[in-house]
Every structure is written in structure tokens, then in C-alpha cells.
Amino acid sequence: MSDGNYNRNLLPYRQYESGLKAGKAQMHTRALKALETMLQEKQFDEAETAAWLTRFRELLPRG
């Protein structure tokens, strides 16, 4: 008889949460790369680009 403690091996494996986290991380990286590309196209200098990327990272929600 079960006492409420389940063996994790008996529970079904669910990839939903890990897949969701991986997707969020991938979109986070894509957003940073897109902003960096856009700033390079606008020909900002390296210091200004770094400042924009730092501020964007602060504003971008993390998982």
C-alpha cells in the first residue's frame, strides 16, 4: 500500500517543462543576437552597443 511517497521511476516522464525552459532560453538568445545585429547595422560603436545590450538584458525577462 502506498504511503503517499512515489518512486519517481514509476511516474510518467514529462518533457514539457524542460522543453519549455529550453525554448525560452533559445528565444532569449535569439532576441539578444537580433538586437546586436540591429545595433551593428546602425553602426554604433562597441561601447554604445555594449551599453544597449546590457540594458536590454536587464529588461528581458528571465525564465
N, C-alpha and C positions, 0 to 999 in steps of 0.2 A: 504494500500500500504506500502511496506517495505521501510524503510529509510536506509537500509544497516546494521542495528543493529539486530542481530539474537538472539532469545531466545535460550539458549543452550539446552533447553528441546526439541526443535524442530529439532535439528541437530542429525544425526545418531551417536550412541555411537560407538567409535572405541577403541578397546583394544590393538591395535598393538603397540603403543608407550609404554604403561605401561608394556606390555608383554616383549617388547624388553629390557626395563630397568631392569625388574626382571631377565631376562635371563643373562644379562651382570653381574648383581650383584651376581647371583648364580655361574657363571663361575669364577668370581673374587675370591669368597670364596673357590671354589674347587682348584684353582691354588695355593692359599696360603696354604691350607691343604696338597696338594700334595708335595709342597716344604718342608713343615715342616716334613712330613713323611719321605721324602728322606734324609733330614738332620739328623733325628733321626736314620735312618738305617746306616748312615755313622758314627754314634756315635760322633757327635760334642758335645761339652759341651754347657750348656744353654746360656752362654754369646755369644758364637760364633753363635749359632742358632738364637738368638735374633738379632744379627747384620746382618746376612744374610736375615732374614725376613724383617727387617726394610728397607734394601737396595732394596729388591725385591718389597716391597710396593711402594717405591719411583719410581721405573721403570715401574711398572704395570700401564697401562692407566686406568683412572677412567672415567666412563661413560658419 
